[in-house]
Amino acid sequence: MLKITITSTAKVERWTLQGRLVAPWGDELKASWKRAQRSAQGRRCVVNLDEVTFIDKSGERVLRTMCSQGAHFVASDVYVKHVLDRLRVKSN
């Protein structure tokens, strides 16, 4: 299960993800991201991954796409930080 919470201000759109970022929830995140991108209106996007407990390959692909489209990630968990570091290396 993955819970996606989105809050917006004039300058920042904050996404909070909670749970496991695995198929089919990765597909749901991807669809939500596409919808949000159409209405972002130049807002900076910050994605909080502090409460994500696991990320599979499909979740990694969605995060890589979000990163390439300007999302900034916040994570305090060592596992999630490791996944993000690997994604950044692969995307360079």
Stockholm file with secondary structure:
# STOCKHOLM 1.0

chainA/1-92         MLKITITSTAKVERWTLQGRLVAPWGDELKASWKRAQRSAQGRRCVVNLDEVTFIDKSGERVLRTMCSQGAHFVASDVYVKHVLDRLRVKSN
#=GR chainA/1-92 SS CEEEEEEECSSEEEEEEEEEECTTHHHHHHHHHHHHHHTCTTCEEEEEEEEEEEECHHHHHHHHHHHHTTCEEECCSHHHHHHHHHHHHHHC
#=GC SS_cons        CEEEEEEECSSEEEEEEEEEECTTHHHHHHHHHHHHHHTCTTCEEEEEEEEEEEECHHHHHHHHHHHHTTCEEECCSHHHHHHHHHHHHHHC
//
